[in-house]
Amino acid sequence: GLPDAAGEELLALVQSLGGRTLGLFSSRRAAQQAAELLRARTDLPVLLQGEEALPLLVRRFREERESCLFGVMSLWQGVDVPGDSCQLVVIDRLPFPRPDEPLAAARAAAVDAGGGSGFASVSVPIAAVRLAQGVGRLIRATGDKGVVAVLDSRLETARGYGAFLRRSLPPFWYTTRSEVARGALERLAKS
């Protein structure tokens, strides 16, 4: 699910911009909790993957400037919303493969059996590609601007793979200070 602190941070970020948020979540439960939170505490239209067909949700998100679209892995690729309809991408957790993903688990087990680290050799590179794909939802055209907020502190704190994951991202300006990100979103909201 969505931890309370992550939910409060999500709420503050979305309110700073006034919607225009694509939420990429690690689980359907987390996406539902985020949608429930925003629906209860804001008047913004919140679109949730699974409540309507995905192409309809993406079209509404593109057309309704104040809307938010929340969903899971299928939104990490192929969602193309250029312009100011999407100026905040929120990622709740780093997108490591689930332990029950057969191919990744088999590859990691083979590396482990050979004396290496399956996590470092298989899971971290998969997470890097997925993270870059999710982050890529923000900048779809040359004039696009906005904020990517990763609510998982491991991006900053994890020794070894945190720095690797940060290096896999486009050369965005980086901060761990929430008030700085909210200030940038407030400026975008006024533009």
C-alpha positions in Angstrom: 0.0 0.0 0.0 0.8 3.7 0.2 2.6 4.7 3.5 1.0 7.6 5.3 4.1 9.8 4.8 4.1 9.2 1.1 0.4 10.0 0.8 0.9 13.3 2.6 3.8 14.2 0.4 1.8 13.2 -2.7 -1.1 15.4 -1.5 1.2 18.4 -0.9 2.9 18.1 -4.3 -0.4 17.7 -6.2 -1.9 20.6 -4.4 1.1 22.8 -5.1 0.5 22.3 -8.9 -3.3 22.0 -8.9 -3.5 18.6 -10.6 -1.7 17.8 -13.8 -0.2 14.7 -12.1 0.7 11.3 -13.4 1.1 8.9 -10.5 3.0 5.7 -11.2 2.5 3.2 -8.4 4.1 -0.1 -7.5 0.8 -1.8 -6.7 -2.8 -1.4 -7.5 -3.5 -1.0 -3.8 -1.1 1.9 -3.5 -2.7 3.6 -6.6 -6.2 3.1 -5.1 -5.2 4.5 -1.7 -3.6 7.5 -3.4 -6.8 8.1 -5.5 -9.0 7.8 -2.3 -6.8 10.3 -0.5 -6.9 12.9 -3.2 -10.6 12.4 -3.8 -11.3 12.9 -0.1 -9.1 15.9 0.4 -9.2 17.8 -2.9 -11.7 18.7 -5.5 -9.4 17.6 -8.3 -10.6 15.0 -10.9 -8.7 11.8 -10.1 -8.6 9.1 -12.8 -7.7 5.6 -11.7 -6.5 2.9 -13.9 -9.1 0.1 -14.0 -12.1 2.4 -13.5 -12.3 3.0 -17.3 -10.5 1.8 -20.4 -6.9 3.1 -20.4 -7.1 5.0 -23.7 -10.2 6.8 -22.3 -8.4 7.7 -19.1 -5.3 9.0 -20.9 -7.5 11.1 -23.2 -9.4 12.6 -20.3 -6.0 13.2 -18.5 -4.7 15.0 -21.6 -7.9 17.1 -22.0 -8.8 17.9 -18.4 -5.9 20.1 -17.3 -6.5 19.8 -13.5 -6.9 16.0 -13.5 -4.6 13.4 -12.0 -4.1 9.9 -13.5 -3.0 7.1 -11.2 -2.0 3.6 -12.2 0.5 0.8 -12.2 3.2 -0.6 -14.6 1.3 -0.3 -17.9 1.4 3.5 -17.4 5.2 3.5 -17.1 5.4 3.1 -20.9 3.5 4.3 -23.9 1.6 7.2 -22.1 2.3 10.3 -24.2 0.9 13.5 -22.8 3.0 16.4 -24.0 2.4 19.9 -22.8 1.1 21.3 -19.5 -1.5 18.5 -18.9 1.3 16.5 -17.2 3.8 18.5 -15.2 4.3 16.3 -12.2 5.2 12.6 -12.4 5.1 10.9 -9.0 6.7 7.5 -8.4 5.8 5.9 -5.1 8.5 3.2 -5.0 11.6 2.2 -7.0 10.4 -0.3 -9.7 12.4 -3.4 -8.9 11.0 -6.6 -10.4 8.8 -8.5 -8.1 10.3 -11.7 -6.6 7.6 -13.8 -8.4 8.6 -12.5 -11.9 9.9 -15.8 -13.3 12.5 -14.6 -15.8 14.1 -12.0 -13.5 14.1 -14.5 -10.6 15.7 -17.2 -12.7 18.4 -14.8 -14.0 19.1 -13.6 -10.4 19.3 -17.2 -9.1 21.8 -18.1 -11.8 24.0 -15.1 -10.9 23.7 -16.0 -7.2 24.6 -19.6 -8.0 27.7 -18.4 -9.8 28.9 -16.4 -6.8 27.7 -13.0 -7.9 24.9 -10.8 -6.7 21.6 -11.5 -8.6 20.1 -8.3 -7.1 23.0 -6.1 -8.3 23.3 -7.8 -11.7 19.6 -8.3 -12.6 17.2 -6.4 -10.4 19.0 -3.1 -10.3 19.4 -2.8 -14.1 15.8 -3.7 -14.6 14.8 -1.0 -12.0 17.0 1.5 -13.8 15.3 0.9 -17.2 11.8 1.0 -15.6 12.6 4.2 -13.7 13.9 5.9 -16.8 10.8 4.9 -18.6 8.6 6.3 -15.9 10.5 9.5 -15.6 10.3 9.8 -19.4 6.5 10.3 -19.1 7.3 13.9 -18.0 9.2 15.2 -21.0 7.4 14.3 -24.2 8.2 17.5 -26.3 11.0 20.1 -26.3 9.0 22.7 -24.4 7.8 20.4 -21.6 8.7 21.2 -18.1 7.8 19.9 -14.6 8.9 17.8 -11.6 9.5 14.1 -11.1 9.0 13.2 -7.5 10.3 9.8 -6.4 8.8 9.1 -2.9 11.2 6.2 -2.2 14.1 7.4 -0.1 16.2 4.6 -1.3 17.0 6.6 -4.4 19.0 8.8 -2.2 20.0 6.6 0.7 20.8 3.2 -0.8 24.5 2.6 -0.9 25.6 1.4 -4.3 22.4 1.2 -6.3 20.9 4.6 -5.4 23.6 6.4 -7.2 23.5 4.0 -10.1 19.7 4.6 -10.5 20.2 8.4 -10.3 22.8 8.2 -13.1 20.4 6.2 -15.2 18.0 9.2 -15.3 18.1 12.2 -17.7 20.2 15.1 -16.4 17.4 16.7 -14.4 18.1 19.1 -11.6 18.0 17.0 -8.4 16.9 17.9 -4.9 15.8 15.9 -1.8 14.1 19.0 -0.3 10.4 18.8 -0.6 9.8 22.5 -0.1 12.1 23.2 -3.1 10.0 20.8 -5.3 6.7 22.3 -4.1 8.0 25.8 -4.8 8.9 24.8 -8.4 5.4 23.3 -8.8 3.8 26.5 -7.4 5.7 28.5 -10.0 4.6 26.2 -12.7 1.0 26.5 -11.6 1.2 30.3 -12.1 2.7 30.1 -15.5 
